[in-house]
Structure formats: structure tokens, C-alpha cells
Amino acid sequence: MATVIGEIGKERKPPLFARRLFLRPGEKALAIQKNRRRRILRVRHILLLLALQAGFFLALREAYLFLITWDELAIRKVQVVCAKDNLRQTLESYFAVPRLGNILLCDLDAVRAQVRRLAWVKDASVQKVFPSGLRITVVERTPFVLLDRNGLCLADEEGHALEPVYSLEEYALPVVSDETGFASGFYDKWDAASRCYKDLPPAERNTLLGIRCSDFGTLELAFKDDPVRVIVGAASPAADLAAFRARRVEWEGLFGPLALVNMSFDGRVYLRPAEPVANDLAQPDQGD
């Protein structure tokens, strides 16, 4: 009988596909032999690392000092993007003189705050344009009405004064005023007046001369070529004005020409007839 004898003293390891991937309960995994060489960090190694680190930060410092003093990075041109020509020219003239320094050190928030101080600027954004420029994009304020507060001025929708006005004919806009000169409650009164103006139909807005506020929450409207002043409530000014237009002929037929109509009361209307003209008064008889 033939006998197969293998190599004595050598143990063959099973192939990878023959090894079990998972162990049974109670079995232990074979110990993994670690063949790692132990490295010792000596003093010269530490000194070399410190020297490399110091050299890196020194080179970084020198590069930073060079960049912030390099003339090629000094801001020389400021581009202003704005639809209003006068405002754009004002900003370009202001930044025409080099005053912003190096572009890397330029504080964009400070420049933006400086631009927003101008009355006509509603908002602004500032961007760096390398190597030596800035781009300022301006959102300008839009004239809304004339505001009579410490003098007549042009105002936007937020009640922000834009510039003084010396003649009513300069702008075809109504005047918002107050019986006390806006001594108190300016923002509440302005909000009521601006909402009233925006709620009116276009035909009424085109003939509106002014809106006068009061401390009682009412608004007095005056119109071009119309002597009647209409007082409306702040809650529904357009509806009160429409109700007056619908019944004006009837009231003037009963009471004659009107001077003031107060539509702000709930369920009732106050009418004030116009004063008779001097020529319409009855003249006393003169004796012979």
C-alpha cells in the first residue's frame, strides 16, 4: 500500500478562501504578529522641526508685509453703478482722490456704511475688483411725496427726507403735513398718510394736492381745482372718498356749495357749507 509523506516540520497555511471569516462562539482569533520598528525622536529632530516651523512663519510674515505695502494693490479706481446720474457723479468725485489704501486692508463694511449716509442712497453693496479697484452698486431712493416737516422737503416712501424743496411747482407731488407740525407720532401719521395715498385711485392721486394729518387719526384731503376739503378715516380712506363722490351732488343740492365734508364718523357725515361770496350777499336798499 502506497503512503504519501509530505514535508516534515512545515505547516501549510490554508488559502484565503478557505479561512473562516467569522468565528464560532468560544473560539479565539489567531494572534497577529506585529513587526514594527521602534523609532526614537531625538533632540536634533525636535530642533529641526522647530526651525522649519519658524522659517515657515517668517516667510509668511514677509509675504504678508510685501502684499499690504505693494503699490500694485493700492485702490486706484472705484466704479459706481447707479441709475441716478447726480448721485453717481457725486460718489465718483468723492472717491476720485485715493483714500482707501491697500485693497487687502480695505474694510468693505465701513465703505458701505459711508455710502449709505447719503440721503438718496437706500442701500449699497461694495465688492473688491482685484488688483486695484472697487465696485459700488447703489439702490437709490424714489421720491414719493413732499413732506412738510421742519421745512418742505422731498421724501421717499419710508418718510426719509431726500432734499429740501423751495417751490411746489418743482415736483408734481402732493404735500403731507400735520396740524401740529409732526410734534408727536410722526411714524404713525406718516404710515396712515402713505397708505391713504397708495390706496387712492390713479385719477384721485393725479389731482391730490395734499394730505393733512391730525392727532385724532383722521386725514384731510385737498384736491386741485376743488374747494371742498374731505376728511376721511385712516382705516378706509379710499372708501370714504368714494362715498363722498357718490353723494356730493345730492348734498350740494340740499345745502349749496360745500367747504368741508367729514366722512370719518361712523354712520354719520358732518357737512360745512361754503361761506357766501360777498357779491352774493343781499345789498341793503339805498335811499334816494
Buried (B, 14 or more C-beta within 10 A) or exposed (E): EEEEEEEEEEEEEEEEEEEEEEEEEEEEEEEEEEEEEEEEEEEEEEEEEEEEEEEEEEEEEEEEEEBEEBEEBBBBEBBBEBEBEEBBEBBBEBBEEEEBEBBEEBEEEEBBEBBEEBBBBBEBEBEBEEEBBBBBBBBBBEBBBBBBBEEBBBBBBEBBBBEEBEEBEEBEBBBBBBEEEBEEBBEEBBBBBBBBBEBBEEEBEEEBBBBBBBEEBBBBBBBEEEEBBBBBBBEBBBEBBBBBEEEBEEBBEEEEEBEBBBBBEEEEBEBEBBEEEEEEEEEEEEEE
